[in-house]
Amino acid sequence: VTLPEVVDAKAMLPRAIQGRVAYVPGTGFYAAGPGGRGRRNLRLSYSLPDPERVKEGVRRLAAVLDEELDIVSTFGAGATS
């Protein structure tokens, strides 16, 4: 998943866990280097859970992302890290 430019997947992870959903931040899938590659990417697991659990996980993740975007719109980019 690619998030909006203003969202950092690693910084958002604690709030996602509070919202009872988890993912792997994309930075773990890129070689370290300039530019923070993978910062706005995340990986989801959807092969093991049944379709209803996947839908619920996506619903929870969407709620967390909405909250993150609200924080950014109120306090500016970087406020969530």
C-alpha positions in Angstrom: 0.0 0.0 0.0 1.3 3.5 -0.8 0.1 6.2 1.6 -0.3 9.9 0.9 3.0 11.8 0.8 2.5 13.4 4.2 2.1 10.1 6.1 5.0 8.0 7.5 4.0 4.4 7.8 6.5 3.6 10.6 5.4 6.6 12.6 1.7 5.6 12.2 2.3 2.0 13.3 1.8 2.6 17.1 -1.6 4.2 16.4 -2.5 1.4 14.1 -1.7 -1.1 16.9 -3.9 0.9 19.3 -6.6 0.6 16.6 -6.1 -3.2 16.7 -4.6 -3.5 13.2 -1.0 -4.1 12.2 1.2 -4.0 9.1 4.9 -4.0 8.2 6.3 -0.6 7.4 7.8 -0.4 3.9 11.2 0.8 5.0 12.1 -2.8 5.9 11.9 -3.7 2.3 14.3 -1.2 0.9 18.1 -0.9 1.2 19.0 1.9 3.6 19.9 5.1 1.9 18.9 8.7 1.3 15.3 9.7 0.7 13.7 7.4 3.2 12.6 4.9 0.6 9.5 3.0 1.7 8.5 5.6 4.3 5.0 5.9 2.9 4.6 2.3 2.0 3.2 -0.6 4.1 2.8 -4.3 3.6 -0.4 -6.1 4.5 -1.0 -9.9 5.1 -4.3 -11.0 3.6 -3.6 -14.6 2.5 -4.3 -16.3 5.9 -7.2 -14.5 7.4 -10.7 -15.2 6.1 -12.3 -12.4 3.9 -14.4 -10.9 6.8 -11.3 -10.4 8.9 -9.5 -8.8 6.0 -12.4 -6.4 5.5 -12.4 -5.5 9.2 -8.7 -5.0 9.1 -9.0 -2.7 6.2 -11.8 -0.8 7.9 -9.6 -0.3 11.0 -6.6 0.7 8.9 -8.8 3.3 7.1 -9.9 4.8 10.4 -6.3 5.1 11.6 -5.3 6.7 8.3 -8.2 9.2 8.5 -7.0 10.1 12.0 -3.5 10.5 10.8 -4.5 12.8 8.0 -6.6 14.8 10.5 -3.5 15.3 12.7 -1.4 16.3 9.7 -4.1 18.8 8.5 -4.2 20.3 12.0 -0.6 20.4 13.0 1.3 19.9 9.7 3.5 17.2 8.2 5.9 15.7 10.7 3.5 16.2 13.6 2.8 12.5 13.8 6.4 11.3 14.0 
